[in-house]
Amino acid sequence: MNILLSIAFVGAWSSGFIGAKLGSGSASTVTLLMWRFLPLALVLGLVALTAARSSWRGLGPRDLFRQAGVGLLSQSGYLLTVYYAIELGVSSGTTALIDGTQPLVAGALAGPLLGLAVSRTQWLGLGTGVAGVAVVTTADAGAATGVAWWAYLVPFLGMLSMVAATFLDRRSRADVPPMVSMTVHAVTSAVVFTALAALGGGLTPPADGSFWTAVVWLVTLSTFGGYGLYWLILRRSGVTKVNTLMFLMAPVTAVWGALMFGEPFGAQTAAGLGLGLLAVAVVHRGDRGDRGDRGDRRNDRSDRNDRGGPHARGGRPRPAVTGPLTPR
């Protein structure tokens, strides 16, 4: 099931870059995002007031304000920069590649912010993934023409916004149901993008059919698929695993962009795809190995206690050690 969830997540999340490319030719970024989130917020709000009313029990104003902050970073800030970069001419593949640096940043900050460790094997996997991103980025960016150099910095802002949202959510003590978090995030983004569209005179949607195709694409595949699976896998498998899967977004999007939009895809991109797959395998293998080692150590301590060790003489037992970057 975890493998199927991971495959679905990679495909659905990558679809967001393709959907942004589909809609970028017919409307501005804020107009596309406003009409993506307005109907979504209305539907989720209606469900929240009816079928999902029980999901809100036990949550206080502080929990909801925190989720609004998470939504502001993970949807409003992240998507605004990603879509704007594509509007500026950065290819969908390159945008996904820059976004793929999330795992390194998240891994580096996991210790000081969450007090959790990333094993050496996992660092090896993270480094391998970054190498894959660099390989594909070099090939993709080298083929781009007529794009300002600073446009490639815009997706980095979105990447940092998503990392900040991940850690803000992880530091929360409340276990917020996915339906609640998605509703709050969608409503927050609908308000933000509607305000930005109103200020820029972009409230009226274009009559172009490709615009509405992009809207439906983004709501169904990217939001319910990619965004929903992101938080589900985050809670089930932890920060390291979900961010390692991000390494696969770049090559998958590059292949998708090549098939749909004729974006370049050559030997370097294929090599980057191989490195991304290797990174995922290394990190997941390292996580299983670390868990097994800790399990052996716990069993050894248990055996010593049974034989009259210090815990058997009335000392307080140590708390169980959890795996690195385990979900709340």
C-alpha positions as CSV (number, residue, x, y, z in Angstrom):
1,M,0.0,0.0,0.0
2,N,2.8,2.4,0.8
3,I,4.4,1.8,-2.6
4,L,1.1,2.5,-4.3
5,L,0.6,5.6,-2.3
6,S,4.0,6.8,-3.2
7,I,3.5,6.2,-7.0
8,A,0.1,8.0,-6.8
9,F,1.7,10.9,-4.9
10,V,4.5,11.3,-7.4
11,G,2.2,11.3,-10.4
12,A,-0.4,13.6,-8.8
13,W,2.1,16.1,-7.5
14,S,3.9,16.2,-10.8
15,S,0.6,16.9,-12.5
16,G,0.5,20.3,-10.8
17,F,3.5,21.6,-12.9
18,I,1.8,20.3,-16.0
19,G,-1.5,21.9,-15.1
20,A,0.2,25.2,-14.4
21,K,1.7,25.0,-17.9
22,L,-1.7,24.3,-19.4
23,G,-3.2,27.4,-17.8
24,S,-0.4,29.8,-18.1
25,G,-1.1,30.6,-21.7
26,S,-4.7,31.7,-21.1
27,A,-4.7,33.7,-17.9
28,S,-2.4,35.3,-15.3
29,T,-1.1,33.3,-12.3
30,V,-3.4,34.9,-9.7
31,T,-6.5,34.5,-11.9
32,L,-5.8,30.8,-12.5
33,L,-5.1,30.2,-8.8
34,M,-8.2,32.1,-7.7
35,W,-10.5,30.0,-9.9
36,R,-8.7,26.9,-8.8
37,F,-9.4,27.6,-5.1
38,L,-12.8,29.4,-5.1
39,P,-14.9,26.3,-6.1
40,L,-12.6,24.0,-4.1
41,A,-13.1,26.1,-0.9
42,L,-16.9,26.2,-1.5
43,V,-17.1,22.4,-1.9
44,L,-14.8,21.6,1.1
45,G,-16.6,24.2,3.2
46,L,-20.0,22.6,2.4
47,V,-18.6,19.1,3.3
48,A,-17.1,20.5,6.5
49,L,-20.5,21.9,7.6
50,T,-22.4,18.6,6.8
51,A,-20.7,15.2,6.4
52,A,-17.4,16.1,8.1
53,R,-18.7,18.1,11.1
54,S,-17.3,15.5,13.6
55,S,-13.8,16.1,12.3
56,W,-13.7,19.5,13.8
57,R,-14.4,18.4,17.4
58,G,-11.6,19.0,19.9
59,L,-9.9,21.7,17.7
60,G,-9.4,25.2,19.2
61,P,-8.8,28.5,17.5
62,R,-5.1,28.1,18.0
63,D,-5.1,24.9,16.0
64,L,-7.1,26.5,13.2
65,F,-4.9,29.6,13.0
66,R,-1.8,27.3,12.8
67,Q,-3.5,25.4,9.9
68,A,-4.2,28.8,8.2
69,G,-0.5,29.6,8.5
70,V,0.4,26.2,7.1
71,G,-2.0,26.8,4.2
72,L,-0.6,30.3,3.6
73,L,2.9,28.8,3.2
74,S,2.2,25.4,1.5
75,Q,-0.5,26.5,-0.9
76,S,-0.6,30.3,-1.3
77,G,3.2,31.0,-1.1
78,Y,4.3,27.8,-2.8
79,L,1.9,27.8,-5.7
80,L,2.2,31.5,-6.4
81,T,5.9,31.2,-6.9
82,V,5.8,28.0,-8.9
83,Y,3.0,29.3,-11.3
84,Y,4.7,32.7,-11.6
85,A,8.0,31.0,-12.6
86,I,6.3,29.0,-15.3
87,E,4.5,32.2,-16.5
88,L,7.9,33.9,-16.8
89,G,9.0,31.1,-19.1
90,V,10.7,28.6,-16.9
91,S,9.8,25.1,-18.1
92,S,7.7,22.8,-16.0
93,G,10.6,20.4,-15.8
94,T,13.1,23.0,-14.6
95,T,10.6,24.3,-12.0
96,A,10.1,20.8,-10.7
97,L,13.8,20.3,-10.6
98,I,14.4,23.4,-8.5
99,D,11.6,22.4,-6.2
100,G,13.3,19.0,-5.8
101,T,15.9,20.6,-3.5
102,Q,13.3,20.4,-0.7
103,P,14.7,17.2,0.8
104,L,18.2,18.6,1.4
105,V,16.8,21.7,3.1
106,A,14.3,19.7,5.2
107,G,17.0,17.1,6.1
108,A,19.4,19.8,7.2
109,L,16.8,21.6,9.4
110,A,15.2,18.4,10.9
111,G,17.7,18.2,13.7
112,P,17.7,21.8,15.1
113,L,13.9,22.3,14.5
114,L,12.5,18.9,15.4
115,G,15.2,17.5,17.6
116,L,15.3,14.4,15.3
117,A,18.2,12.7,13.6
118,V,18.8,11.8,10.0
119,S,21.0,8.7,9.7
120,R,24.2,8.5,7.6
121,T,22.5,6.2,5.1
122,Q,19.7,8.7,4.7
123,W,22.1,11.5,4.1
124,L,23.8,9.4,1.4
125,G,20.4,9.0,-0.2
126,L,19.6,12.7,0.1
127,G,23.0,13.6,-1.5
128,T,22.4,11.1,-4.3
129,G,19.0,12.8,-4.9
130,V,20.5,16.2,-5.1
131,A,23.1,15.0,-7.6
132,G,20.2,13.7,-9.8
133,V,18.5,17.1,-9.5
134,A,21.7,18.9,-10.5
135,V,22.2,16.6,-13.5
136,V,18.7,17.2,-14.9
137,T,18.6,20.9,-14.0
138,T,21.8,21.5,-16.0
139,A,20.4,19.8,-19.1
140,D,17.0,21.5,-18.9
141,A,18.2,25.0,-18.0
142,G,20.9,24.8,-20.7
143,A,18.2,24.3,-23.4
144,A,16.1,27.2,-22.2
145,T,16.2,30.5,-24.3
146,G,14.8,34.0,-23.6
147,V,14.3,33.4,-19.9
148,A,15.7,36.0,-17.4
149,W,18.3,34.5,-15.0
150,W,16.4,35.7,-12.0
151,A,13.3,33.7,-13.0
152,Y,15.1,30.6,-11.9
153,L,15.3,32.0,-8.4
154,V,11.5,32.3,-8.0
155,P,10.9,28.5,-7.6
156,F,13.4,28.5,-4.8
157,L,11.2,30.8,-2.8
158,G,8.3,28.3,-3.3
159,M,10.5,25.5,-2.1
160,L,11.5,27.3,1.0
161,S,7.8,28.1,1.6
162,M,6.9,24.4,1.4
163,V,9.7,23.4,3.8
164,A,8.6,26.0,6.3
165,A,5.0,24.7,6.1
166,T,6.1,21.2,6.7
167,F,8.0,22.1,9.9
168,L,5.2,24.4,11.1
169,D,2.7,21.5,10.8
170,R,5.1,19.0,12.4
171,R,5.7,21.2,15.5
172,S,1.9,21.2,16.2
173,R,0.8,19.0,19.1
174,A,-2.7,18.6,17.7
175,D,-3.4,15.8,15.2
176,V,-5.6,17.7,12.7
177,P,-7.6,15.4,10.4
178,P,-6.8,15.8,6.7
179,M,-10.3,17.0,5.8
180,V,-10.0,19.9,8.3
181,S,-6.5,20.9,7.2
182,M,-7.4,20.8,3.5
183,T,-10.5,22.9,4.1
184,V,-8.7,25.5,6.1
185,H,-5.8,25.6,3.5
186,A,-8.2,25.9,0.6
187,V,-10.3,28.7,2.2
188,T,-7.1,30.6,3.2
189,S,-5.7,30.4,-0.4
190,A,-9.1,31.3,-1.9
191,V,-9.1,34.5,0.2
192,V,-5.5,35.3,-0.7
193,F,-5.8,34.8,-4.4
194,T,-9.1,36.5,-4.7
195,A,-7.7,39.6,-3.0
196,L,-4.6,39.5,-5.3
197,A,-6.8,39.0,-8.4
198,A,-9.0,41.9,-7.4
199,L,-6.0,44.2,-6.9
200,G,-4.7,43.3,-10.3
201,G,-8.0,43.4,-12.2
202,G,-7.9,39.7,-12.9
203,L,-11.2,38.5,-11.3
204,T,-13.0,37.7,-14.6
205,P,-11.9,34.3,-16.0
206,P,-11.2,34.0,-19.7
207,A,-13.6,32.2,-22.1
208,D,-10.8,30.0,-23.4
209,G,-11.6,26.3,-22.9
210,S,-8.0,25.4,-22.1
211,F,-8.3,27.6,-18.9
212,W,-11.2,25.6,-17.5
213,T,-9.5,22.3,-18.5
214,A,-6.5,23.5,-16.5
215,V,-8.7,24.4,-13.5
216,V,-10.4,21.0,-13.5
217,W,-7.0,19.3,-13.9
218,L,-5.5,21.2,-11.0
219,V,-8.4,20.7,-8.6
220,T,-8.8,17.0,-9.1
221,L,-5.2,15.7,-9.7
222,S,-3.1,18.3,-8.0
223,T,-5.2,19.3,-4.9
224,F,-7.1,16.2,-4.0
225,G,-4.4,13.9,-5.4
226,G,-1.0,15.5,-4.8
227,Y,-1.7,17.8,-1.9
228,G,-3.9,15.4,0.0
229,L,-1.4,12.5,-0.5
230,Y,1.5,14.7,0.7
231,W,0.0,15.2,4.1
232,L,-1.2,11.6,4.3
233,I,2.3,10.2,3.6
234,L,3.9,12.8,5.8
235,R,1.8,11.5,8.8
236,R,2.3,7.9,7.9
237,S,6.0,7.8,6.9
238,G,7.6,11.1,8.1
239,V,9.5,14.1,6.7
240,T,12.5,12.3,5.2
241,K,10.5,9.8,3.2
242,V,7.9,12.2,1.8
243,N,10.6,14.7,0.9
244,T,12.8,12.0,-0.7
245,L,9.9,11.2,-3.0
246,M,10.2,14.9,-4.1
247,F,13.4,13.8,-5.9
248,L,11.2,11.9,-8.4
249,M,9.1,14.9,-9.3
250,A,11.7,16.5,-11.5
251,P,12.4,13.6,-13.9
252,V,8.8,12.6,-14.0
253,T,7.7,16.1,-14.8
254,A,10.5,16.4,-17.4
255,V,9.2,13.3,-19.2
256,W,5.7,14.5,-18.9
257,G,6.6,17.9,-20.2
258,A,8.6,16.4,-23.1
259,L,5.6,14.3,-24.2
260,M,3.0,17.1,-23.8
261,F,4.9,20.3,-24.6
262,G,8.0,19.1,-26.5
263,E,10.3,20.2,-23.7
264,P,13.8,18.7,-24.0
265,F,14.5,15.2,-22.6
266,G,17.9,13.5,-23.3
267,A,20.5,11.3,-21.8
268,Q,21.2,13.7,-18.9
269,T,17.6,13.7,-17.9
270,A,17.5,9.9,-18.0
271,A,20.6,9.8,-15.8
272,G,18.9,12.1,-13.3
273,L,15.9,9.9,-13.2
274,G,18.1,6.9,-12.3
275,L,19.8,8.9,-9.5
276,G,16.4,9.9,-8.1
277,L,15.2,6.4,-8.0
278,L,18.4,5.3,-6.3
279,A,18.0,8.1,-3.7
280,V,14.6,6.9,-2.8
281,A,15.8,3.3,-2.4
282,V,18.8,4.3,-0.3
283,V,16.8,6.5,2.1
284,H,14.1,3.8,2.6
285,R,16.6,1.1,3.1
286,G,18.5,3.2,5.6
287,D,15.3,3.9,7.6
288,R,14.5,0.1,7.8
289,G,18.1,-0.6,8.8
290,D,18.0,2.0,11.6
291,R,14.8,0.7,12.9
292,G,16.2,-2.9,13.0
293,D,19.3,-1.8,14.8
294,R,17.3,0.1,17.4
295,G,15.0,-2.8,17.8
296,D,17.9,-5.1,18.5
297,R,19.3,-2.7,21.1
298,R,15.9,-2.5,22.8
299,N,15.7,-6.3,22.9
300,D,19.3,-6.4,24.4
301,R,18.3,-3.9,27.1
302,S,15.1,-5.9,27.8
303,D,17.2,-9.1,28.2
304,R,19.6,-7.4,30.6
305,N,16.6,-6.1,32.7
306,D,15.2,-9.7,32.9
307,R,18.6,-10.8,34.2
308,G,18.5,-8.3,37.0
309,G,19.9,-5.2,35.3
310,P,19.5,-1.7,36.7
311,H,15.9,-1.3,35.5
312,A,15.0,-4.5,37.4
313,R,16.1,-2.9,40.6
314,G,13.4,-0.3,40.5
315,G,14.9,2.3,38.1
316,R,12.6,4.1,35.7
317,P,12.6,2.4,32.2
318,R,13.8,4.5,29.3
319,P,11.2,5.6,26.8
320,A,11.1,3.7,23.6
321,V,13.2,5.2,20.8
322,T,11.2,6.1,17.7
323,G,12.6,6.1,14.2
324,P,14.1,9.2,12.7
325,L,11.5,11.7,11.4
326,T,8.5,9.5,12.4
327,P,5.1,11.1,12.2
328,R,3.3,12.5,15.2
